[in-house]
Amino acid sequence: MLCRIENVQKTVGELAELGFSVAWGSAPDTAHNALVWFEEGPFLEFFTFPSALRLLRWPVAARFGRGMGDRFARWARADGGWRDVALETDDLDLTATRDRLVGSGLGVSRIFRNGRTRPDGQRVDYQFMSPRPAVLPFVVSSYDPPQRPAKITHPNGATAVWAVHYGIRPEHRADYDRLIGEDPWLRPRAATTTGVLEVELAGLTTPLSLTSGLHLVPAPPKEPQL
């Protein structure tokens, strides 16, 4: 899950106060993103994307396809909060995945190759591509090299993303099913807008909120075994 914020340094401090162990995406003084990892399943990413970059919408669309241009414009929208969902594959190269999705009838952008340098100087490479409409989740390759920590503990007790409640406008449902099908974490339901509605974390005991308006809620208690 990706959350757009205005200030990475401020958000990292706030997340730490809320009891999360946070990893910088790159050198802290220049970082544009930070990550909250869990030992398995989805992770949380907090990122900045200058609003001025909305002007790249059409150049990006010309090179990579309209889905990618629309996604850049979506990331550049000025408001904060849950902005996107990345569907991570097990592959380092997305070519076969793209061919499969195009064969299903889904409109998909060309593959965008990108990377960043971690605080320790290690280069991290990855690929991503955007379906149309761009309000749907996008597809990303595995990180090269892998980035998930083998062991991580959050002082607030959070252990995993339990569920992502995801709204879907009726006209987007067919494309959503082509893109995702069944997923162990996404809980789709009909809504007036397409996007993340709520994120539940296993291990939390109370809801947590950031000043940006972002909310994280505890997973429901397990039903007793009979």
N, C-alpha and C positions, 0 to 999 in steps of 0.2 A: 504494500500500500504506500502510495506517495502522497505526502502532505506538503502543499506549497506554503512557505513562510516568508517573512520579510528579512529576518536577520538570523543567520545560522548560529552565531556565537551566543546570542541571547537565548535561542531555543535550546541549545545544548545545555546551558546553565539551568534552564527551567526543567528540562527532562531529568537532569541529575538531581535536582531538588525533589522531584516527584519519585525518585527511587529507581531510575533506569540507568543501566550501564550503556554508555553511548560511544560509538566509534566514529571518528572523523572520516569523511570521505577523502580528504586531502589535507595539506598543511592547515592547521587551525586558523591562522591569520588570513588565509585566502580561500578557505573552503566554501563551496557552494552547496554542500550537502553533508548530512550526518545520518548514521544508521543505528537503529535499535535491532540487534540480532536476537534470535532465539535458536536453540540447538537444533530445531527441526521446524519445517513448515515456513509460512510467510514471515517476512520481516518488515519493519517500518522504516521508511526513508523520508527525511525532512529536507526539502530543497528550496533554493531560491532560483528564480528565473526572471531576469529583468523584464519589465513590461515593454521596454523599447524593442525587445527582440520579436515582438509581434510583427514588426516590419519584415522579418525574414519569412513570413508565411508563404509568400508567392515565390521567392527564389528557391526555398526549400521544396515547395510543391513542384516546381519546374524540374528539379533534379531527382527527387525521390518519389513524387506522386502526391496527389492532393491529400491523401490520408495523413501523410507526415506533415505537410504544411498546416493542415487544420490542427494537428496535435501541438505543434509549436505555438500556434495562436492560443490554444487552450491552456498550455503551461504558462504563457505570458499574461494571462488574465490577472488583473490586479488583486482580486480578493484571495484570501488565504483559506486553508482548510483542506480536507481530502480532495485530491485533484485527479488521481489516476490509480489504476491497478496494473501491475506488471505481471505477465504470465511467464514465469521462467521455465525454459526447456532444459533438458539434460544435455543438449548439444552445444558445441562451440560455434557451429556454423548453422545458420537458419535457412539455408537454401532448400533443403528437403521439406522443412515445415512450411515454408512459404508456398512451395509447389502444391503441397497437400491442401492448404487453405484455399488457394486460387482454384484448385480442382473442385472444391466443394461449392464454388460460386460466390465466395466472399471476396470483396474488393480489398486488396492489401497493397501497401506501399512497397517500394523497393527497400532493400536492406541498408540500414544506416550503421556504419562501423564507427565505434567511438572508444574512448578510454579515459583514464585518469591516473594520477600518481598519488599513491597513499602517503601518509605522513612519514613512513619509514623509507620512502623513495622507491618502493616497488611499483612498477607499471601494471595496471589492471586493464585488460581489454575486454570488450563485449560488443554485441550487435543487438539491434532492435529494429522492429518494423511496426507499422501502424495500420490497423484495419480501418475501413470506412463503414459506418460513421466513426469519427474519432472520439466519440463519447464512450465507445466500448473499450475494454482493456487492451493494452498493447502487448506484443510478444517480445521477449528478450532472451538472449542466449545465456548459457552459463558464463560466469566470470572466468577469465583466464589470466592468472591462476585462480583456483577456488578461494573464496573469501570468508565463508562461514566459519566462525570460531568453533573448535571442538567442544569447548566448555565455556558457558557464560552464565553468570548469576546476576539477577536484578534484585537489589535490596528490597524493593517493594513486593517481591514474591512472584511477579509475572514470569510465566514459564513458556508461553506459546500464544500465538494467535489462535483463538478457539473458533471464531466464526467472523465472516465479513458479510454483513447484510447489504445486499446490492439491489438497488432499484432499477427497473427496466421499463422504459416506455413500450407500449404494445408494438409499435412499428419497428422496434429494435430487437424484439425477442428472437426472430428467426436467425438474424445474423449473430446474436449472442450464442445461440445453440450451435451454429456452424463453427464458431470460434472456440467455444469452451466445452459444451456438452455438460457432463457431470463433473463436479469438482468437490473435493472433500472440505473445502473451507468457504467457498462462496455460497451464499444463501440468496438466490435471486427471488425477487417478487415484483409484481406489477407496481408501478409508481408513475408519478407525473414527470419525473426527471430520471435520466439514466446516470447512475454513479453510486459511489459508496454512501450508504446511509448511516451505518454504525459498525464499529469494530469491537468485538469482545475478546478479552484476554484471559486465558486460564491463569489462575494463581492470584489475581487481584482480589482484594477483599472489599474495596470501595471504589467508586468511580473516580477518575482523574480528569482534570481539565487544564488546558493550556490557555494563556491569555489570548491566543489567537482564536479561541472559540472551539478548538478541537477537543473532543471528548473520547475517552476510552473507558469502557465499562467492563465489570467482571463477567466472566462466563457464568451461566446459570449453574446452580449446584447440581451435582450428580444425583440421579434418583437412586434410592437405596436398593440393593440387590435383594430379591425375594427368594 
